């Protein structure tokens, strides 16, 4: 999760840096809306680079198995972050607001493509990338509400929530050994009682 958090924190920095580079290349034209991109990717794929940089994992170099586990965890964190945001919006009575409807529709329409089944590396960042490259637009909800969607704001919320999810999972895993102490003691006691009974026969 440390590497995922590091990669997560760099996404928006990379995104805004690319926008600035494009504007400078185009002669400082700022008329183009954020989200209307001209490049293939919205930000650098730092997460994949971290896992492929073996020097960061010395003396235990990164392996395909380790990279696969990291990518799966990164993907699950992203999906869990979206679920939490939508759940919070529902609890707060905001599920019919334009921002919530947009995020829910965006996620549902792409869940199979980015989160289901056997996927190539980096699909979580591909999901964020497509969100960041979505241009702001007017959305009308089924109950008649109309407003502008904010893909950048949605991406920021997911990135922030993904960090929270990763930290919670890290803390949970740190307690596993402590939580299992009682189980190991119970198993040891049962084993000793079993073999003690066998020796008396």
N, C-alpha and C positions, 0 to 999 in steps of 0.2 A: 504493500500500500504506500510505502514511502516513495517509490518510483512513480506510482500512479499519481500520487499527490503532486509530485514535482512536475510531471508532464501536464497535469490538469491546470496547474497555476500558470503555465506558459502559453496556453491556448489563446487567450484574448490578447496577450502581448504580441504574439505572432500575427494574429488577425489584424490588429490595428497597424502593426508595422508594415504589413503587406499593403494595406489600404494607402498608407502614407507614401510608400514606394510607387504605387500606381499613380497617385496624384502628381507626384514629382515627375514621373516619366511622361505624364500627359500634360505637363506644363502648368501644374497647380490648379487644374479644373476641379472645383469642389461641388459642381452642380449635380453630380451623380449620387443617388441615394446609397447609404450604407446598406449592403446586402446585395446590390446589383453588381455582381463581380464580373471581371473579364478574365481572370486566371482560372486554372483547373481546380485548384484547391484554395480554401480560405485561410488555412494556417498550416504550419509545418507539423509533421507527424512525430512529435517528440517522444511519445510513448514507445513507438516501434524502435526508434533510434536508441533509446535507453536500454531496451532489452537486447539489441544487437551489439551493443558496446560491451564486450566481454571484460574490459578493464574495470568496469564498475562493479563486477561481481567476483573479482579475485578474492581468495584463491578458488572459489567455486564459480567457474565460468558459466555463462548462460548456455542453456541447452534447448533443443526443440521442445522438450517436455516442459521445461521451466517457462519458456516463452508462451507456450500454449496455455499453461495455467494462469500466467499473468494476463494474457489477452482475454481469457474467459472471465476472470475476476473483474477486469476493467469493463467488460461488456455488461456483466451482471450489475456492477455499481451504477452504470449509466441507466440501465433499465429500472433499477430500484429507485434511483433519483427521480425519474419521470413519474413513476407510480406514487412516490411520496408527495410530489408537488401536486398532482391531480387529486390525491386523497385529501391533502390539506385544503385545497380550493373547495372541494365538496363539503368538508366539515365547516368551512367558513361561509358556506352559502354562495360561493363564487363560481360554481360549476357552469352556470349559463352566461358568465361574463365572456366578452370577446376573447380575452387572453387565454382563458381556460379552454374554450371551445376550439380555438386555433391549435393549442398544444395537444389536446386530446385527439383531434382529427389528424394532425401531422403524425403523431406517434402511431395511432391505430393503422393508418394507411401504410406505414413503413415497418411495422413490428416484425413481420415475417421476413422482410428483406434484410434487416439489420440485426435481429436478435434471435431468430428461430433457426434451429437445425445446425448443420455443419457449415461453418462460415470461415472465410479467409481472415487473416489477421487484420486488425484495425477497423472493424466495422463500427465500433462505438464512436470512434473519431469521425468516421464517414457520416454517421448520423448527425453529429454536431456540425460537421462541415456543411451538409446540405441545409441544415437549419440556418446557419449563418449566411448562406448564399441565397436564401429566400428573400425576395424583395418585399419591403413593406407594402401592404395593400389594404383595401377596405374589405371587411368581412361582415356579413349579415347573418345573425344566428337565427335558429328556428323560431325563437320567441319574439323576433322582430328587433333585437338590439343590433345596432350598427356601430362599428368603430374600426380604427386602424389596428392591424396586427403588428406585433413588435418581435420579430424573430431574434434580434440581438438580445433583447431583454429575456426572452425565453431561454436562449442558450446560456446566458449569464446565470439564470436561476438553476439550470440543470448542472452547470459546472460547480456552482457553490454547493448545491445539495449533494453532488457526487463526492465532494471532499468530506462532507459530514458523514455520509454513508460509509466511506472508506475508513474514516477514523473510528467510527462505532464498531465496525467489523474487526479492526485491528485490536481494539480494546477487548472485544469479546474473545478473540483468539488468544490474547495474552492471559486470559483467565482460565483457559481450558485445562492446563495442568493443575491449577488449584481446584477447579471444579471436579476433576477426576480423582483427586486424592482420596476422597471418601469411598469412591467406587473401587479403587485399587485395594484399599484397606479391607473392604467387605469381601472382595474376592480372595484376598490372602487369608482372611479369617476362615472363610468357608473351605478353602483348600486345606488349611491346617487341620480343621475339624474332620474333614473327610479322611485325610491320611492318618490322623490320629486314631480315628475309629477303625481303620483298616489294620493298623498295627496291633490293636488290642484283640483282633479276631484270631 
